[in-house]
Amino acid sequence: MRKIVLLITIVFSIFSNLVSAGELIDKKEIHTFFEDLVLKFNNQDVKGYEALLMIPHARHIAGQVTFVADKSTPLVNFNQLRELGWDKSLLRKTHIFYSSETKAFVNVDWTRMGADGKVLQDFTAFYELTKLGDSLKITYISAADTPLTIGIDER
């Protein structure tokens, strides 16, 4: 099911952007977006982090695909993450699969660290980014390797 949703998202976005003749979203802009995301996440800036996600957006986290259309839906719970031992996240690598003037498909390798400096989790997440005006927004996110939580009930 997850692969089908991902494939449909990719195919639809590619076809919807084939007529696009503008400048591609470049690697530097994408990397800067994720550096900003991890900074907001590590600073536990809920509003800043949530502003990076488009409402509506889809997510496949903790084995569940959800569609978030309500702006009042909590998108992260740092208290629960800290209870699990989380202290900070590290951006290890970005891999851009596709970009157009309005969309980018990116795999990001992350590490979650504990307060003791030990690795809690290494994982990869797939993102669909959409360009709105001068900014990028997350329109789809999927944890690719292992079950992932962001501290909220996804069921």
Secondary structure, DSSP 8 states (H G I E B T S, - for coil): -HHHHHHHHHHHHHHHHTT--S----HHHHHHHHHHHHHHHHTT-HHHHHTTEEEEEEEEETTEEEEE--TTS----HHHHHHTTEEEEEEEEEEEEEE-SSEEEEEEEEEEEETTS-EEEEEEEEEEEEEETTEEEEEEEEE-SS----SS---
